[in-house]
Amino acid sequence: MALIPVTILTGFLGSGKTTLLKRVLHESHGMKIAVIENEFGEENIDTDILKTESKEQILQMSNGCICCTIREDLREALQLLAAKRRKGLVDFDRIVIETTGLADPGPVAQTFFMDDEIAETYLIDSIITLVDAKHADQQLDDRQEARRQVGFADQMFLSKTDLVTDADKEALIHRLKHMNPRAPIRAVHFGDVPLTEVFDLRGFNLNAKLDIDPDFLKEDDHDHDHHDHSACDHDHGQCEHDHGHQHDEHCGHDHHDHEHGEHCNHPHHHHHDDDVKSFVYRADRAFDPAKLEDFLGAIVNIYGPKMLRYKGVLDMKGTSRKVIFQGVHQLMGSDLGPEWDADEKRVSKMVFIGIDLPQDILRQGLDQCLV
């Protein structure tokens, strides 16, 4: 039986999750969707619209969708829904899980890795993060949960872009791409975004594509084209310094050399040294499988809680097929992908998204795993 696709919807308070969910639950779109309202945490701000007097956890909506409000374990709710579906008591083709505005999507995603019964029934389609363009800078500055939600995203939707200037919108997109270069970013109005653009994005699964925004890489080369290239590693828009320095993106200059906002010759972008950052690793030589497994195991042991998402398409010694791996926090999995084409350059590419990850330790360690 085909696995049931799951969309995890996360995002800042006020970013439009409620508007989007109302549409899912009431619009006549002809899809059979189960919405799980995940009420973990203290602040249940968005859930009033779905409150009813009924004691029953599962409500049937007029358009055929069902809503399940859970206060206990997500795993139990997923098992309950699957059991009711098997018995023909409820009917749905997909699930949307809404996490509260303050939640870290990590544990929600991990549920689908850790539990065999859940993994045999459901498949994460994507983690979608809604970003309120008007308040995003402030929220990203103030709340690590907001930065984590950006780091976890497979797709970001910007709401309220009509309330900000084009320059502010571009600066926000630039900031988000530095935190997460693998999630496409789209400005949308939640009242009218086609639901087909919300579902079946296949952003999460192990697949042979490693989508790193090519404009993100180009933009940084352009930003630095008159700069001393020895000071920065431009490939991923960040600078490499000795582990322990706090001013990652300041391109080899001391902290006091520049006025705020001028680091690295980005005159048009305010400088935000976010703790959630991404970097890309590439290698032209094959990996030694045993060494790589040992190294990644050790890294995940130490830094797992700070590693939000990481993914790679790798050239492994001993196989003619691409090796695809990805992880969330301490959990990682790998799979054999398609064969390398005869004329294809065998290059390993990895992207790491995390909180203050020690880039130099990771790079040196990965270099030492090459054949």
C-alpha positions in Angstrom: 0.0 0.0 0.0 1.3 3.5 -0.8 2.6 5.5 2.1 0.5 8.4 3.2 2.2 11.8 2.5 2.7 14.1 5.5 3.2 17.9 5.3 4.6 19.5 8.4 3.5 23.1 8.6 5.6 25.4 10.8 6.1 29.1 11.0 6.2 32.2 13.0 3.2 33.4 15.0 1.0 35.5 12.7 2.6 34.2 9.5 -0.6 32.9 8.1 -0.8 29.2 9.2 -4.3 29.7 10.4 -5.5 31.2 7.1 -3.9 28.3 5.2 -5.4 25.7 7.5 -8.9 27.3 7.4 -8.7 26.9 3.6 -7.6 23.3 3.9 -10.4 22.5 6.3 -13.3 24.4 4.6 -12.6 25.0 0.9 -14.1 22.6 -1.6 -10.8 21.3 -3.0 -11.8 17.7 -3.3 -8.8 16.4 -1.4 -9.2 14.2 1.7 -6.9 15.7 4.2 -6.4 15.0 7.9 -5.1 18.0 9.8 -3.4 17.3 13.1 -3.3 20.3 15.4 -0.2 19.8 17.5 -0.9 21.6 20.7 2.4 21.0 22.4 3.7 24.0 24.4 2.2 26.7 26.5 0.9 29.1 23.9 -2.1 27.9 21.9 -2.8 31.0 19.9 -4.0 29.8 16.6 -6.1 26.9 17.7 -9.2 28.7 18.8 -10.8 28.5 15.4 -10.8 24.7 15.6 -12.0 24.3 19.2 -15.4 22.7 19.6 -17.4 21.4 22.6 -17.1 17.9 21.4 -15.0 15.5 23.4 -14.2 13.5 20.3 -10.6 14.1 19.1 -11.4 13.6 15.4 -13.9 16.0 13.7 -15.3 15.5 10.2 -15.4 18.8 8.3 -18.0 19.7 5.7 -15.6 19.4 2.8 -14.6 15.8 3.7 -11.4 16.8 5.6 -10.9 15.7 9.2 -9.3 17.5 12.0 -7.6 15.9 14.9 -6.6 18.0 17.9 -4.0 16.3 20.0 -2.5 17.3 23.3 -0.6 14.1 23.9 1.8 12.1 21.8 2.0 12.8 18.1 2.8 9.1 17.6 -0.4 8.0 19.3 -2.4 10.4 17.1 -0.8 9.0 13.9 -1.4 5.5 15.0 -5.0 6.2 16.0 -5.7 7.8 12.6 -4.1 4.9 10.7 -6.1 2.4 12.7 -9.4 4.2 12.1 -8.5 4.5 8.4 -7.9 0.7 8.2 -11.2 0.0 9.8 -12.9 2.4 7.3 -14.1 4.8 10.0 -12.2 7.8 8.5 -10.9 8.4 5.0 -8.0 10.6 4.1 -5.2 10.6 1.5 -2.7 12.9 3.3 -1.9 14.5 6.6 -1.0 18.1 7.5 0.6 18.5 10.9 0.5 22.1 12.2 3.1 22.7 14.9 2.5 25.7 17.2 4.3 28.9 16.4 7.0 28.3 19.0 7.7 24.6 18.2 10.9 23.1 17.0 10.0 20.9 14.0 12.9 18.5 14.8 11.1 16.1 17.2 8.0 16.1 14.9 10.2 15.0 11.9 12.1 12.5 14.0 8.8 10.7 14.9 8.7 9.5 11.3 12.3 8.1 11.5 12.2 6.4 14.9 9.0 4.4 14.9 8.8 1.5 12.5 5.0 1.3 12.5 4.8 5.1 11.6 7.6 4.7 9.0 5.7 1.9 7.3 2.5 4.0 7.1 3.6 7.5 6.5 6.2 9.5 4.5 7.2 13.1 5.1 6.5 15.0 1.9 8.0 18.3 3.2 8.5 20.7 6.0 7.0 24.0 5.0 7.9 27.1 7.0 5.7 30.2 6.8 7.6 33.5 7.3 5.9 36.8 8.0 7.9 39.2 5.9 6.8 42.2 7.9 8.0 40.9 11.3 10.6 38.4 10.2 13.7 40.3 10.9 12.6 41.1 14.5 11.4 37.5 15.0 14.6 36.0 13.7 16.7 38.3 15.8 14.7 37.6 19.0 13.7 33.9 18.8 15.9 30.9 18.2 12.7 28.9 17.5 12.1 31.1 14.5 15.7 30.5 13.2 15.3 26.8 13.7 12.1 26.7 11.7 13.9 28.3 8.8 16.8 25.8 9.1 14.4 22.9 9.0 12.4 24.0 6.0 12.2 22.2 2.7 10.1 25.1 1.3 9.6 28.6 2.7 6.5 30.7 1.9 6.8 34.4 2.6 3.5 36.1 3.6 2.7 39.8 3.9 5.3 40.8 1.3 2.9 43.5 0.1 3.6 45.3 3.5 7.3 45.6 2.9 9.5 47.4 0.4 11.2 45.4 -2.4 14.6 46.2 -0.9 13.5 44.8 2.5 12.1 41.7 0.8 15.3 41.1 -1.0 17.4 41.6 2.1 15.2 39.1 4.0 15.5 36.5 1.2 19.3 37.0 1.3 19.3 36.4 5.0 17.0 33.3 4.8 19.2 31.8 2.0 22.3 32.1 4.2 20.5 30.1 6.9 19.1 27.6 4.5 20.2 27.5 0.8 18.3 24.3 0.0 14.7 25.5 0.5 13.1 27.4 -2.3 11.5 30.7 -1.1 8.2 31.9 -2.6 6.1 35.0 -1.8 2.5 33.9 -1.5 -1.0 35.1 -0.4 -2.4 32.3 1.6 -5.9 33.3 0.6 -5.2 32.1 -3.0 -2.0 30.0 -3.2 -3.0 26.8 -5.1 -3.0 23.9 -2.7 -1.2 21.9 -5.4 1.8 24.2 -4.6 1.7 23.2 -0.9 1.4 19.4 -1.4 3.5 16.8 -3.1 6.6 18.9 -3.0 8.8 15.8 -2.3 11.2 18.0 -0.5 12.1 15.8 2.4 12.6 12.4 1.0 16.0 10.8 0.2 16.4 11.7 -3.5 19.3 12.1 -5.8 18.8 15.9 -6.2 20.6 18.2 -3.8 18.9 21.5 -4.4 21.1 24.3 -3.4 19.9 27.5 -4.8 22.4 28.3 -7.6 21.6 32.1 -7.3 22.7 31.9 -3.7 26.2 30.7 -4.8 26.4 33.1 -7.7 25.2 36.1 -5.7 28.0 35.6 -3.2 30.7 35.4 -5.9 29.3 38.6 -7.3 29.2 40.4 -3.9 32.8 39.6 -3.4 34.2 39.9 -6.9 36.5 42.8 -6.0 37.5 41.4 -2.7 40.6 39.5 -1.6 39.5 35.9 -2.3 42.0 34.5 0.1 40.1 36.0 3.0 36.8 34.3 2.4 35.4 31.0 1.2 32.7 32.3 -1.1 31.3 29.1 -2.2 28.7 29.3 0.5 28.7 32.9 1.4 30.5 32.4 4.7 34.0 32.9 5.9 36.2 30.4 7.5 37.9 31.3 10.7 39.5 29.5 13.5 36.9 27.6 15.5 35.6 29.8 18.3 35.5 33.2 16.6 32.0 34.6 16.9 32.1 36.8 13.8 31.8 34.2 11.1 30.9 36.3 8.2 33.3 39.2 8.7 35.8 38.1 6.1 39.0 38.1 8.0 38.6 41.6 9.4 38.6 42.4 13.1 35.2 43.0 14.6 35.8 46.8 14.9 37.1 47.4 11.4 33.6 48.1 10.0 30.5 49.9 10.8 27.6 47.6 11.4 26.1 46.3 8.1 29.2 46.7 6.0 30.9 43.4 6.6 32.1 41.6 3.5 31.2 44.4 1.2 27.4 43.9 1.3 26.5 47.5 1.3 22.8 46.7 0.6 22.3 44.0 3.1 22.2 44.5 6.8 24.6 42.1 8.6 22.9 39.5 10.7 25.2 37.0 12.3 22.5 34.3 12.8 23.4 31.3 14.8 21.6 29.1 12.3 23.9 28.8 9.3 24.5 26.6 6.4 27.5 25.6 4.5 28.2 23.4 1.5 31.0 20.9 1.2 32.2 19.5 -2.1 34.8 17.0 -3.0 36.2 15.6 -6.2 37.7 12.4 -4.7 35.6 9.5 -3.5 34.8 8.8 0.1 36.1 5.8 2.0 32.8 4.3 3.3 34.1 3.1 6.6 36.0 6.3 7.5 33.0 8.4 6.5 30.6 6.4 8.6 32.9 6.6 11.7 33.4 10.3 11.3 29.7 11.2 10.7 28.8 8.9 13.6 31.2 10.8 15.9 30.0 14.2 14.7 26.4 13.4 15.2 27.1 12.1 18.6 28.7 15.4 19.7 26.8 18.0 17.6 23.5 16.1 16.9 21.2 18.5 18.8 22.7 21.5 16.9 22.5 19.8 13.5 19.1 20.6 12.1 19.2 19.2 8.6 22.0 17.8 6.6 22.0 16.1 3.3 24.4 14.8 0.7 24.8 13.1 -2.7 28.1 11.2 -2.4 30.7 9.5 -4.5 31.6 6.4 -2.6 34.5 4.1 -3.3 33.3 0.6 -4.3 30.0 1.5 -5.9 29.0 2.9 -9.3 25.8 4.4 -7.8 25.3 7.7 -6.0 24.9 7.4 -2.3 22.3 9.6 -0.8 22.3 10.5 2.8 20.4 12.8 5.1 19.7 13.5 8.7 17.7 15.4 11.3 19.5 16.0 14.6 21.1 12.6 15.7 19.2 10.5 13.2 20.6 9.8 9.8 19.9 7.4 7.0 21.4 6.6 3.6 20.4 4.9 0.4 21.8 3.9 -2.9 20.6 6.2 -5.7 20.9 6.0 -9.5 24.1 5.1 -11.3 26.6 7.9 -12.1 26.3 8.7 -15.8 29.3 7.7 -17.9 30.1 11.3 -18.8 29.1 12.8 -15.4 31.8 14.2 -13.1 31.6 12.3 -9.9 31.5 15.0 -7.2 30.3 14.7 -3.7 28.1 17.5 -2.4 26.8 18.0 1.1 24.9 20.8 2.8 24.8 21.2 6.6 22.3 23.4 8.3 22.8 23.9 12.0 23.3 26.1 15.0 26.9 27.3 15.4 28.3 24.2 13.7 32.2 24.1 13.7 32.7 24.4 10.0 36.5 23.9 10.1 36.2 20.7 12.2 33.6 19.3 9.8 35.6 20.2 6.7 38.9 18.8 8.0 37.2 15.6 9.1 35.4 15.1 5.8 38.7 15.8 3.9 40.3 13.0 5.9 37.6 10.5 4.9 38.4 10.9 1.2 40.2 8.1 -0.6 
